[in-house]
Amino acid sequence: MLDRICAEFALEYAAYIGVWGYDAPLVGIVTYPEAWIGHYASQGFHKLDPAFLTVSRAVGVVDWSRLQTINAFERVFREAADFGISAIGLTLPLRGPFGDRGMFSIVFKAPEARGDFLHNDALSVLQQRAALFHDKIMRATATLSVVQNPCLSGREREILQWIAAGKSQTDIAKILAISNRTVEVHLRSTRHKLGALTTPQAVARAIGFGIIHPK
């Protein structure tokens, strides 16, 4: 599918990286040469790549021309050039409805190609394509399958149901005759399984998945 996108928009290369949660494994699909992929991984460039690091905090499109003042830019992109990859590109941040996120990078053959791309308003179309691509990949991954069908224990569901009913952790501990710490351990587990950062978010997702029901 990335090859078709490259052909449609006259791109040299395209790269996609997506992740379900903050501690989930990355899903990567790229059209870069195999030699560069291996070199990138062996050098640990994912820890240095200014496009990769900048887009994680960005809300808009990241133009690579604005990254040249970052120290690692020279090293990463100079070595990329040795593999025939230009430094003329854009990276689009992606955000999904379930807390998933990703990035979609495109590389142009020359400045003229970049100019034509932006002049023809192709960016908005590509953003739609990238969002659909991200959604398709996330729905196909095992991590998303697990989160969309989370396996909570009976006790975890019970505690979340009490939280949804407005009970505090102390109240729940007394109702279930367990320690407050045990309640917190179960809540931490449910947050992890549901890919939630907070307990209210876990409750909302559990209701959305039909695991518990609002009172």
N, C-alpha and C positions, 0 to 999 in steps of 0.2 A: 504493500500500500504506500509506503514511503517513496518507492520508485515512481509510482504514478503521480504522487504529489510533486516530486522533483520535475517530472516531465511536464506536468500541467503549468507549473510556474517558472519553468526554465531555470531551475536551481542546480547548482553543482552537487551539493550534498544536503542531507537533512538528518537530524538526529532527535530522538525522543527519549526522555527519561521520566518515569512516573513512579510514584510511591503511594501506598495506601495510608500508612500512618507514620509517626515519627520514628518508630523503631522497626519498621517493616523493611524487607529487602527492596532494592531498586529494580525496576524493570526497564531495560534499555534496548532500543531498537535503532540502528543507525545504518546509513548507506556509505559510511567512510570506508576507505581501503582497509583490508584486514591488517596490513602492516602497521598502519597508524593506530588502529584499535589496540593491537598488542603493545605497541610502544606507549600509548597513553596509559594503559593499565599498569604496565611494568614500572613506569615512572611515577605512578601515584598522582597523575595530573588532576584527578578529580578533587584533590585537596588544594590545588593551586589555581585551577582554571577560573579566571575572573568572570567569565560568562556564567559558569555553573554556580559560583558563589554569590554573584550579584543578583541573579534572578530569584534566588530563594527569598530575598527581601523586597523584590520589586513588585509593583502593582501594574506596571505598564511594560511595553516592549523595551527590551534592552538592546541598544545599538552598539555593536562591538567597537565602533570608532570612539565611543566615549569611555572605553575601558583602558585606553593606551597609557594612562597615567598610573595604573595599578602595576606594582612591581613585577608580578608574575606574568603580566601580559607578554612582555618581550620574550621570555623563555618559552612559554607554551606555544605562542603563535609563530615564533621563529622556527621552532622544531616542526610545527604543523606544516609550515611552508616547505620544509625538506621533503614532505610526503605529498606535495602538490595541493595542499589545502590553503586557500587564501584566508586573510583576516577580514574579509568583507562579509559581514553577516549580521543576523538579528537573532535574538532569543526571546520567545514568547512565554511568559509565565502562565501556568494553567492551574485552575482551582476547580475541584469537583464538588458535588452536592453532599458528599459523605465525609468530607475532611481529607479526601485524596488530593494530591497536587502533582504537578509535573512541569516540564519545560520542553519546548519545541524549538530547536535551533535550525536555522537555514543558512547556507553558504552560497554566495554568488560567485560566478566566474570572474567578474570584473566590475568596477564601479558603474559602468554603463548599465549592466544588468540590474544592479541594485536600484539605479535611478529609474529605469523603466518599470520595475516592480512597484515602486512607491508612487510613481506618476500615474499608473493605471489603477490605483486604488485596490490593488490585489491583496493588500495586507488584511483588510477586513474579511475577505473571502478565505484567506489562509487561516485566520484566527478561528473561523467556523470549522474549517477542515481539521485543524489541530485539536479543537475541543471535542469534536466527534471521535477523532482518533484516540484521544486520551480516554474518553468514556468507554469506547469499545475495548481497549486494552485492559482498563481497570476491571471491567465486568468479566473479562476472560481469565483474570489471574486467580490463583488459588487463594491468595490473601483476601481478595474482595469477597470470594465465595464464602470464606470462613466468617468474615465480619457480617455479611448479609444474612447468614444463617448461623449466628453464634450459638455455641453449645454452652449455655449457662447451667450450673447445677441447680437443684431444687432450692437449696438454701440461698444461692445468689439471687434467684428470681424472687424468693420470698422477701429478702431484705430490700430489693429494689421496689417491690410492691409496697412495702411499708414506707419507704422514702417517698414514693409517689403519693401516698396517703397523707403526707405531711409530718411524719414522725421523725424525730431526731435520732442520731446514732445511739444516744443514751437510752432513749425510749425503746428502740428496737432491741437493744441488749437486754433490757428488763423483760420485754415481752417474750423473747425467745430463750431467756435464761442462759445467755452466753455473755462473754466479756465484751467490753467496748472495743478492745483491740481486735477480737475475732470479727466483729462487724466491719471494722476498717479493712481487715485483710480481705474479706469477701468483696467489699466495695472496690478495692484496688484491683482485684481479679476481674470484676465485671467491667471496670473502666478499660482495662487492657483488652479484654475480649471484644468489646464493642468499639474499640478505637476512639474512646472518648478521653478528653483532657480533664473533665470535671464530672462530679457525680450527677449534677443536673443534666449535663449533656448525655450521660449514660442512661438516665431515666428517660429522656426524650427519645433516644434511639431505641431503647427497649420497647417503649410504647409504639413507636413507628414500625418496629419489626413484629409487633403483635405478641411479644414475649410476656409483657405485663399489660394491665389495663388501668387507665386513670380512674380514680375514685370520684 
